[in-house]
Amino acid sequence: MKIFKSIIIMMAASALVFTSCKKEDTTTPASSSNTPDSIIPSNLVKVGEAYLIGAATKAVIYADKSLSVGYQKLYTALYDSATNKRFTNGHFELTPIMEMGSMMHTAPVEHAEDTMPTNQLWQTAVVFTMGGSWKLFIHFHNHSNNTEGEADVMVSVSTPTTSVMKSFSIAADDSAKVFVSLVKPLTPKIGLNDFEITIHKKESMTSFPAVENYTVEIDPTMPAMGHGSPNNVNPTHTEHGHYSGKVNFTMTGLWRVALIIKKNGVVIDNTQFFDITL
């Protein structure tokens, strides 16, 4: 993809160059203009905005919560910078970049494939692999006037007290660096909960493909009480590195959900877990 070739150039020359179409440090409550096509869902928070030079476009990026390490959904609204009319047709891509002196890296990212987004918001999911300042590099090909533009939006990503993203190397899988992110449950409750994780591998500083050939088992226990729970459903791969199942919490308190990761039927890691408190 052209966008990743440009990122590689940036690593060598500290510049990004895009020539073809591809797909504020603080958060503030979402706002909307008076035009119906500009209404933004009230549950979203604004994380930044920028003008895309070359496309006469303003991009406003929202999230469903303050940005933090782990799996994060982002929603981008694109407007004509002169009329404030919402653009609804084009190719959009967002790439998270962290610059660390003379080095830089990206992160696992999922893009919606549609060129005409649902609810007039382009959706992207990013797995922020560490806290700190990130650059969201955005590129848009506006199909209405056949122009292209790009811009940077700087955002601050916090590190949560309880980890929802694990990064570790698996010796039994060619010492691959693996990132496992907790997606669900977002609001755990007593009883059966949806349980979902994503798994990505690091191929390079700019490539983090989804892992689709692992088998995952879960073992939830209450460390303070010394018991587990019945009727759990091990997560299975659905698509794009997402693994979905069910976890059963039988009472309030701290639960530790251990992960047993297998490849070709062989356990390759059983050291990772997520702590979830009801």
C-alpha positions in Angstrom: 0.0 0.0 0.0 1.2 3.5 -1.0 0.6 4.9 2.5 3.0 2.4 4.2 5.7 3.0 1.5 5.5 6.7 2.5 5.8 5.9 6.2 9.0 3.9 5.4 10.3 7.0 3.6 9.5 9.0 6.7 11.6 6.7 8.9 14.6 7.5 6.7 14.0 11.1 5.8 11.5 12.3 8.5 8.9 13.1 5.8 5.8 11.6 4.4 4.9 11.8 0.8 1.6 10.6 -0.6 0.8 10.7 -4.4 -2.2 8.4 -4.8 -5.5 7.4 -3.2 -5.7 5.0 -0.3 -7.9 4.0 1.9 -5.4 18.3 20.8 -4.0 16.8 23.2 -7.2 16.9 25.3 -10.6 15.4 24.7 -13.7 17.6 24.6 -17.4 16.8 24.4 -18.7 16.4 20.9 -20.5 19.3 19.3 -22.5 19.8 16.1 -23.5 22.5 13.7 -27.1 23.4 12.9 -27.1 21.4 9.6 -28.7 18.0 9.9 -25.8 16.2 8.2 -23.3 17.5 10.7 -24.9 16.0 13.8 -22.5 13.9 15.8 -23.6 11.3 18.4 -23.6 12.8 21.8 -21.7 9.9 23.4 -18.6 10.7 21.3 -15.8 12.9 22.5 -13.7 15.1 20.1 -10.0 14.3 20.2 -8.7 16.6 17.5 -9.2 18.3 14.1 -7.1 19.4 11.1 -7.4 20.8 7.6 -6.3 18.5 4.8 -4.2 20.6 2.5 -5.0 19.8 -1.2 -8.6 18.7 -0.6 -10.2 21.8 0.9 -11.4 19.5 3.7 -11.6 19.7 7.4 -11.3 16.5 9.4 -12.7 16.1 12.9 -11.8 13.0 14.9 -14.0 11.6 17.7 -13.7 8.6 20.0 -16.1 6.8 22.3 -13.9 7.5 25.3 -10.7 9.3 26.2 -7.7 7.8 24.3 -5.8 5.1 26.2 -3.5 2.2 25.6 -5.4 -0.7 24.0 -8.1 -1.2 21.4 -9.8 2.1 20.5 -12.4 3.0 18.0 -12.1 6.4 16.2 -14.7 8.1 14.1 -13.8 10.8 11.6 -16.2 13.4 10.1 -15.0 15.2 6.9 -16.3 18.6 5.9 -16.0 21.0 3.0 -13.8 23.7 4.6 -15.7 26.5 2.8 -19.4 25.3 3.1 -19.1 23.0 6.1 -21.1 20.4 4.1 -20.3 16.8 5.2 -18.4 14.7 2.6 -19.8 11.2 2.3 -18.0 9.7 -0.6 -14.3 9.0 -0.9 -11.3 6.9 0.3 -10.2 7.6 3.8 -7.2 6.2 5.8 -5.9 7.0 9.2 -2.4 5.8 10.4 -1.2 6.1 14.0 2.4 7.1 14.3 4.6 7.5 17.3 7.9 9.4 16.8 10.7 8.6 19.3 13.7 10.8 18.4 15.3 9.4 15.2 12.9 6.3 15.3 9.2 5.9 14.7 6.6 3.1 14.6 3.0 2.7 13.8 0.5 0.3 15.5 -2.2 -2.3 14.7 -5.0 -0.6 12.8 -8.3 -1.6 11.2 -10.0 0.4 8.5 -13.6 0.3 7.3 -13.7 -0.8 3.7 -16.6 1.3 2.6 -16.2 4.5 0.6 -19.6 5.8 1.7 -19.5 5.5 5.5 -22.4 4.6 7.8 -23.7 7.6 9.7 -21.4 9.8 7.6 -18.5 8.9 9.9 -15.4 7.0 8.7 -14.6 4.4 11.4 -11.1 3.2 12.3 -9.9 1.0 15.1 -6.4 1.4 16.5 -4.5 -0.6 19.1 -2.4 2.0 20.9 0.6 0.0 22.0 2.0 2.5 24.5 1.1 5.8 26.2 2.3 9.2 25.1 2.0 11.5 22.2 0.8 10.0 18.9 0.3 11.5 15.5 -2.8 10.5 13.6 -1.8 10.8 9.9 -5.0 11.1 7.8 -5.3 10.9 4.0 -8.5 11.5 2.1 -9.4 11.2 -1.6 -12.6 13.2 -2.1 -14.6 11.6 -4.9 -16.9 14.6 -5.3 -14.2 16.8 -6.8 -11.4 14.2 -7.3 -8.9 16.0 -4.9 -6.7 14.5 -2.3 -5.3 15.8 0.9 -3.5 14.8 4.1 -2.9 16.2 7.6 -1.6 15.3 11.1 -3.6 15.4 14.3 -1.6 15.1 17.5 -3.3 13.3 20.4 -2.3 12.2 23.9 -2.8 8.5 24.9 -2.9 7.6 28.6 -1.9 4.4 30.2 -4.8 2.8 32.2 -4.2 1.5 35.7 -5.5 -1.9 34.8 -4.0 -3.2 31.6 -6.3 -4.0 28.6 -3.4 -4.7 26.2 -0.6 -7.2 26.5 2.5 -7.2 24.4 4.9 -10.2 24.7 7.1 -12.4 22.6 6.2 -16.1 21.9 9.3 -18.2 21.6 7.4 -21.1 20.3 6.1 -19.0 17.3 9.5 -17.8 15.9 9.8 -15.3 18.9 7.0 -13.2 17.3 6.1 -10.0 19.2 2.4 -10.3 19.8 -0.2 -7.8 21.0 -3.4 -9.0 22.6 -6.1 -6.4 23.3 -9.3 -6.7 25.4 -12.3 -5.4 23.5 -15.1 -6.8 25.6 -16.6 -6.7 28.2 -16.7 -3.0 28.4 -19.2 -2.9 31.3 -18.9 -6.3 33.0 -21.9 -7.7 35.0 -22.8 -10.7 37.0 -23.6 -13.6 34.7 -22.6 -14.4 31.1 -20.7 -11.6 29.3 -19.5 -11.2 25.8 -15.7 -11.7 25.7 -13.7 -10.5 22.8 -10.0 -9.9 22.2 -7.8 -9.0 19.2 -4.5 -10.5 18.3 -1.8 -8.9 16.1 1.8 -9.6 15.3 4.7 -7.2 14.7 6.3 -7.8 11.3 8.1 -4.5 11.2 7.9 -1.0 12.7 5.1 -0.3 10.2 3.4 -3.6 9.8 1.1 -5.3 12.5 -1.0 -7.9 10.7 -3.9 -9.6 12.4 -3.3 -13.2 13.7 -6.0 -15.6 12.5 -4.5 -19.0 13.1 -4.4 -19.2 16.9 -6.7 -21.1 19.3 -7.6 -19.3 22.5 -8.9 -20.8 25.8 -9.9 -18.8 28.8 -9.9 -19.7 32.5 -11.6 -17.0 34.7 -10.9 -17.2 38.5 -11.4 -15.0 41.5 -7.9 -14.8 43.2 -9.4 -13.6 46.5 -12.0 -16.4 46.7 -10.1 -19.3 45.1 -12.7 -20.4 42.6 -13.6 -20.1 39.0 -16.9 -20.2 37.1 -18.8 -22.6 34.9 -20.3 -22.2 31.4 -17.6 -20.2 29.8 -17.2 -20.3 26.0 -13.7 -20.1 24.6 -13.2 -17.3 22.1 -12.9 -18.4 18.5 -11.7 -16.4 15.5 -14.3 -14.4 13.7 -12.5 -12.0 11.4 -9.5 -9.8 11.2 -7.8 -11.1 14.3 -10.9 -10.8 16.5 -11.7 -13.8 18.8 -15.1 -13.9 20.5 -16.6 -16.0 23.2 -18.4 -15.8 26.6 -17.1 -15.3 30.1 -19.2 -16.0 33.2 -18.8 -13.9 36.4 -20.8 -15.4 39.2 -20.3 -12.6 41.8 -18.9 -9.1 42.1 -15.2 -8.5 42.8 -11.9 -8.9 41.0 -11.8 -11.6 38.3 -8.6 -12.8 36.5 -9.2 -14.1 33.0 -6.2 -16.2 32.1 -5.5 -16.9 28.4 -4.2 -20.2 27.0 -2.9 -19.6 23.5 -2.4 -22.5 21.1 -1.1 -22.9 17.6 -1.7 -26.1 15.7 -3.0 -27.7 18.9 0.1 -26.9 20.9 0.2 -24.4 23.8 2.6 -21.6 22.8 1.8 -19.2 25.7 -0.2 -19.4 29.0 1.3 -16.4 30.9 -1.1 -13.7 29.9 -4.3 -12.6 31.7 -6.7 -9.7 32.0 -8.0 -8.4 35.4 -11.7 -7.4 35.3 -13.5 -5.9 38.3 -17.3 -5.9 38.7 
